[in-house]
Each structure stands twice: as structure tokens, then as C-alpha cells.
């Protein structure tokens, strides 16, 4: 892709006078003399911004802390129904068009401040948790002189994109959404919410396709909470191969078998001030995912059996039944499944579903597919770390 891009001639549509010196890099008029050369104002500003960046994470592979061996997360966050809110400002309570525009300006300023403040608060909170964490995967980022493992790509209005360490991705998105709810409430904007999409990739995976996956995961979360736009939601996808396809196509071909959807995703991020959610939404609480993931991470004695169940999920029912029998045939495996059942009762799961193939019958799914309670956490088990605040 890079070779093809470089083969294309650089088109310059900027007219210059015969006495104007041009920038060798951009082909635009040279306006600044620096370090012995004449460059355009555009290149001058880009260079100045590049110098401001942290030296810690110049390359995406730096974010893994171990070269190309682990995952990075591409996170995209977008506000819910912002267009509808703007239309409402124009049509309701405004005596004329100019008054409506003024209300939109005020709304836009609030949105800009809320999302910017949420991002900065998220960076600070994740950084503090990393330095307190006992996780060996996060030790490499504990040096007090190193920044938290993030690189901002875009932050404007209600549109946010950043890249971070793979172990951090889902947690960072969750913390951002919690901070968003808090910052919005502080400004009296209790109707502001957002959704996040996270693509977990290897550093050498093409960024463009990772970004598209994050966008589609964000749209998946938006679709899920469409009837309840007050909620903040998130969805994530782990890219296991170089195969490039739309997220919906990948999931329908790899994660749906007959009438079974292996994924509980998307999840909602509830805040303490929200009213109790209806049953189906409640079952998708991100805390349920964390609770199962934490229990799995602590089961070193049956970890191999759990990985066998994870691999069997995408095969067929018989393989899964054999893998579950392999786990529950041992006393520690049976006790583990009992603990899973007990932990999930408070999220309104029927205990009889847990540990079988048909684990949760979705009430709003377009095809009314049964969903797995365990697969998300099993697929995520190699990326989960304990943060200590779930």
C-alpha cells in the first residue's frame, strides 16, 4: 500500500508566482526558513506538533512494551444521537433561527469541553492505576518518567480516536465513558452519552482496517442501545488473522452457528446514578464481563481446560460438550462453574443456562439467537489484567 502511494505523482494545486520558492516536501509556497531550509507553513506546524509529542511511543509497536509480540488497541468513541440533539435545539424553544444557532454554539462548546476533559481524566486515571497495578503485563509502563501507553489520533467535538496498549484498550474505553457521564453531569448535560468500539490488533496489522473495525464495533454498540440512548455502550473485536472483512460478516461467519451467537457483546457501562436497567440490558453490564474474566484469570489449575472450551465453542456442540465435561469431571472445575453461576445470578442470568451451549436467549436480537455467557471472557482471557477497581 505504501509503495503504491509513493508511486503516485504528487499533485500541486497551489498556484505560485515565478519568484516564489516552493517547499520540497509539500510543493506549496515556502513561508518559513528553519534549520537551513525553506518550508511551507503546513510542514512547519506539523513539525512543531511532532516535537511536542512524547518520545515514548513514536511507533505503534512501542505501545505493546515488547515490540510486535502483543496487541495494541485502536479505540473509536462517538456521541449518541448528536444530530438529533442539534435538530431539537433548532426546532424547540427557539424564537428564531439566530437564537437556535446560539444554542447550538453553546451546546458545541460544552461537548468539546466534556469530551476533552474526559480524555484527559481517562489518561490520568489509567496512568494512576497502572502505577498501582501488580500485573506483570503493566510493569513495563510503571516508570514514573514514562507516559501512559496512549497515542491520540483525533479528538474533536464528540469524535475521539486513540491507540493504546492492548491490555489497556477495553478498560480505557470504559473509564472514558464513565468520565464522560461525570463531566456531562457537572455541566448539566445529563442527556449526553456515547459508544466506543475497540479493535485489538497486532502492531503490523494495517491501521486503516483496524480503524474501520473500531468504527463498526462502535456502530454495533450504538445499534444495541438504540432504544436506550441514555446508556453508554462499548463493543470490542480481537483480530486473529490478516483476513480483512466487514465486522458483521466476520461475526456472522465465525461467531454464529445455526441459532447460536457466541458473543454477549456489546456491553453497557452503567454509572451509579442510573436507574436499574431492564433485564436484557442488565445482562450486558460490563461488570459481568469483568467478573467472569477475573474469575477465569485466577483459575490457573484449570486454565488449559478453559482454553479447550474456548477453542471448542467455534467448532460444534459435540466438541463443546466434551470440553465442558473435561472441565467438570474434576472437582476444581465443578466448583469453578458453581462460582460462575452464583456470580452471575445478580445480573439476572438463569443459572440453568450457564455451562451449557445454549446459555442466554437474547430478547431483542434480530434473529433471536441464543448467546454465550462465557465466550467473550474466554476469548479475552490472554488480554485480561486485574485493575483492582472493578
BELQUIHU-V292115 format. One record per run of one state. SS is the DSSP state (~ for helix, > for strand, _ for the rest). FROM is the first residue (numbers start at 1). TO is the last residue. Records with the same first field share a line. If there is no record, write none. Layout:
SS: FROM-TO + FROM-TO
This chain:
_: 1-1 + 8-21 + 23-28 + 30-31 + 35-36 + 40-40 + 53-59 + 65-70 + 80-81 + 92-96 + 133-135 + 142-149 + 157-158 + 166-168 + 187-193 + 203-206 + 225-225 + 229-231 + 239-246 + 255-255 + 258-259 + 262-266 + 270-278 + 284-284 + 298-299 + 314-316 + 329-330 + 348-359 + 362-369 + 372-374 + 381-390
~: 2-7 + 41-52 + 60-64 + 82-91 + 97-132 + 136-141 + 169-186 + 207-224 + 226-228 + 247-254 + 279-283 + 286-297 + 300-313 + 317-328 + 331-347 + 375-380
>: 22-22 + 29-29 + 32-34 + 37-39 + 71-79 + 150-156 + 159-165 + 194-202 + 232-238 + 256-257 + 260-261 + 267-269 + 285-285 + 360-361 + 370-371
